[in-house]
Amino acid sequence: MHHVGQADLAAAVSNAGGLGIITALSQGTPKGLAAEITRARRLTDRPFGVNLTFLPTLGAPDYPGFVQAIIAGGVRIVETAGRNPAAHMPALLAAGVKVIHKCTSIRHAKKAQDIGCVAVSMDGFECAGHPGEDDVPNFILLPLAARALRVPFVASGGMADGRSLVAALALGAEGISMGTRFLMTQQSPAHANVKAAILAASERDTALIMRPLRNTERVLKNASVARILETEQRLGAALGFDDIAAEVAGVYPRVMIEGDMTAGAWSCGMVAGLIDDVPDCATLINQIMADAEAIITKRLAQIVAPQ
C-alpha cells in the first residue's frame, strides 16, 4: 500500500466500520507521518492504525522517529511488517500501543506472539507484496495458526468479499485484512491507470520476482516484470539486486501517483481476479458484511438444519 495508505483512505475505511491504516514509510519522514496522523484525525473520530514496515536496507529510515511520531500522535494500533519489530516493542508497549505483526509463517507468528504482539496478520501465499519464502496458501496457513497461536489473528492475502470473510472465520481467523481490495476503492489515491490495470487483470496476471534473492514479491505482470524475470533467469546464481534495481527501487511514486505503467514492478495480489469494480469504502464494507451474514444465516444454516 506504498503511497496508497494515506489519511483519506484510512479515514474512509474507519468511518465505514473497518480499521483504516496509514502507511508510515509513504510519508517520508517522522514529521510527515505526524502531519498525516493529524490529517486523519480531522477526517475521522474513529480508531485507525499505522503500518510500520521494517525493510532490509542499508539506508534505514528513521524508525525510532516514526515510533515517536506514532506515540505522540496518540495512535494506539500499529501493524508491523517485514523484519522483527522486537527492538521497538518496549517503546510501543510502554505507550500502550497494541502491535499486530504481519507474518507469512507459523514460526514467525509464534515469535511475534512471544515478543508481545497482541495479534498477528497471517499473510498467505496469495498476497500482494512479500509472501515469504515458504509458499504456504491461506487454506493451510490459517488452520495451522488457529492450532499454534494463543493470540487472535486476521487473514490477509486473497481477501475480497463476504465469502472471503466467512471462509477466514471458518478457518480460525477473527477477521480479514485487505490491501489490493481497498486500493480499488473511490477513496484510494492510486492513479486511475493503476485501477484500470487491476480491473483488467485475472487471477493469472501476477508474477513472483526476486525469488533468487530470497526477497520474493508478488507483482502485477507488465513489461518491466518480464524483463526482471528474464534477467533473473539469465544471470541465475550471479544475480544481484543492482541488476534489477532500476525497475524495482523507487518506482512507487511514479506508478501510484503519476500513473506511469512503464515505471517498473509494483505489488498486486492474486485477488485481482476477484475485483471487477471500484466502490466507495462504505459500500464495499457494507456489502461484505451483508453477504457474509447471508452466507452464514441462509446457506450454511440450511446445511446444518435438522431434516
N, C-alpha and C positions, 0 to 999 in steps of 0.2 A: 504493500500500500504506500510505497515511497511516493511523495508528492500527491497522494490521494487522501491520506488520513489527516485532513485538515479540520479546523474548527467547524466549518459549515456542515460537513458530512457527519462528524462526531455528534454534534448537537442535534442534527436531524434524526439520527439513529436513537439517541437517548430520549428525545421528545416523543418518539414513536413507541417507546417501551423497551428498547434494547439497551445495550451498553455501548455507547459510541467510544471510539478510540482515536486519539491524536497520535500521529507518528512523530516521535521526538526528533529523530535524525533528519527528517524532512525540513525541520525549522532551522537547521544550520548551526545554531549556537544556543547555549542555555538562555541567553537573553531573548532570542527568537522564540524559543519554546514558552518562556514566561508570557510573552505577548500573545501567543496563540491560546494559551490556557485562559488568559484574561478575556480574549475574544469569545471563547467558547462559553464562558460564564455569562456573557451578555446575551448569548443565543439560547441558553437552556438553564433551567433551575434544577435539572435532574443530574444524577451522578454520571460522570464519564471517566474514562481512564486514559492512560498514556502508554504507548508501546515504546520500549527502550530495547533496541536490538544491539547486542554486543558482537561487533564484527572482528574477524581476524585480519587486522590491517596494521601496517607499520605506523601510519599517521593516525593514531587512535583519536576519536572525538573526545571532547571534554566530558567524560562520563560522570565524574563527581559533580561537575557543574550542572549537568542535566538532572541528576538526582536531587540536587538542592533546589533547582527550579521547580521540580515536581512537588517537593515538600512545601516550599514557600507558597506555591500556588494552591495549596490545600487539596491536591488530588489524592485520593485515598485508595485508588486501584491502579496498579501498574502491571502491564503484560510485558514480561521479559522474553527475549528470544535470542537465538544464536548461542554464544558461549555461556558458560556457567556464570550466573549472576552473584555467586557467593560473596565476592569482595564488597558488593554494595548492599547486601542484605541487612547488615547491622544498622546502617543509617536509615534504610526504608522501614524496617521493623520498629525501630525506636520512635519513628514519627507516626506510627500507627497505620502505615501503608500496607495494604494487602497485595501480595505479589502472586501473579499467575504466570507460570513459566510454560512456554511453548516447547513441546517435546515430540520427537519423532520415534522414540524407542522407549520401552518399558524401563530399561536400566537408567536412562536419563530422567524419566519421570520419578522413579524412586529416589534418585539423588535430589531432585527438586523438592520432593516431599521432606527429605531429611534435613535440608538446609533452611526450612521454614516457609516454603511456599504454601499458601492456603488452598491452592487448587492448581491444576495443570490443564493445558490445552493440548490434547493429543492430536497430532498433525499427521494424517495418513499420507501414503504414497501418492494419492491423487492430487495433493495440494499444489497450489502455485508456490513459486519460490523454492526454498530449500527443503526437500523431503527427507534429508538424511541419506545414509548410505545402506540402509537395511532393506529398503523396498517392501515395507510391510503395509498393506492397504488397511483401511479402517474396519473392514469386516473381521479382521483378525486382531488388529491393534486395540480396538475398543473393548472387546470381551477380556483380553489379556489385562488391560488397565483396570477393569472392574474387579478382576481377580486379585491384582497385585497391590492396588493402592488403598490407603486409608483416607486420603483427601479426595474431594469431588473433582470431576474433570468434565470438560466440554469437548465436543468433537469438532475437529477442523479438517478441511480438505474434502471437497466434493459436496459441500452442504449448500442447498439452494432453495428448498421449498418445504412444504408440510410433510412430505414423505421422508425427506432427509431428517427432519426433527423427530418424527416418530421412530424411525429406524435407529437414530442415535440413542434415544431414550431406551429403546428395547435392548440395545447392546450395552447399556450401563451408564451412559453419559447423563449429565444433568441438563444439558442444553447443547447448542451449536454455536460455532464461531464462523462467520462468513467474511471473506475478503473479496474475491472476484465478484460475488453476487452484489455486494454493497458498492463496489466500483461501478457496477452497471445500474445506477440509480440517478434520478434527476438531480439530487444534491451532490453527487460526486463531481469533483472538479476535473476529473480526467477528460482529456480532449475528445471532441466528437469523433475524431478519426480512430481513437482507441476503442471507443464504444462500438463503432461500426465494425471494426475488425473482430471483436468478440462476438457480436451478433452473427457475423458470417461464419464463425468457426464451428466445427463439430468437435466431438469428444476425441477425435483422432488428430486434431490440429495443434497439439502441444508436443514439445520435444525436451529431452534431458541433455543439458550441456554441462561441461566442466566435470564430467564423471572421472576422467583420468586424474584430475587434480583433487579428487575426493571433496569437492565442494559443489556437488550436484545441484542444479537449478532447473526447475520446470518452467519453460517459457513458451510463448506462442510462436509457431513456425513463421518465419519470414526469410528474406534473402540473407540477412545477417546471420541468422541461426544456421542456415545451410552452409555458409562459409565457415562458421565456427566448427561445425561438425566435420567438415572436410579437413580443416586444419588439424583437428584432434586425431582424425584417422591417419592423416599423412605423417604427422610427427610422432604419434604413438607415445612411448615412454619418454621421449625427449621433450614433450610439450611442457612449456612453462606459461605462467599467467600472462607474461608480457606478449606472448604470441597471439593472444585473443583480446587483450585489454582494450584495444580501441573500440571493440564492438560490445564490450561488457561494462566497463567502468565509466561512470558519469553520464550515462545515456538517459536517465530517467527524466530530467527536466525537459530535454528535447522531445521525448516521447509523450509524457503525460501532460505537459504544459503547452508545448508548441505543436504537438500532433505530428511530429516527423516520424513516419512509419519506417523510414530507412535508417534511423539513427543507430539501431543496434538491437540487442536481445532484451526482452522485458517479460517479467513474470506473469503467468496466467495459468489457472488451474484447468484440469480436465472438465470441471463443472461448466466450462464454456458451452459444452454441448447441450446443457440443460437450459441455457439462458436464451430467451427469444424476445425480451422486452426490456425497457428501461423505465421502471416505475418510480413513483415517489416512495421515499423510505417508509412512510406510514402505510401506504397502500401495500407495499411488499410485506411488511411485518404482520399487518392485519390479515393478509391472505394466507401467510404461512400458518398463523395460529388457527385461523378458521379451518383450513384444510387438515391440519393435524388433529384438531378436535373432531372433525367429521370422520376421519380415518379410525380414530380410537373408539368413538361412541357408536359408529354405524358399522363399518366393515369389520373391524376386529371384534366388536361386541357380538355381531351375528355369528362369528366363528365359534365363540365360546358359549353362546346362549344354549340353554337346555333345549333339546329337540322334542 
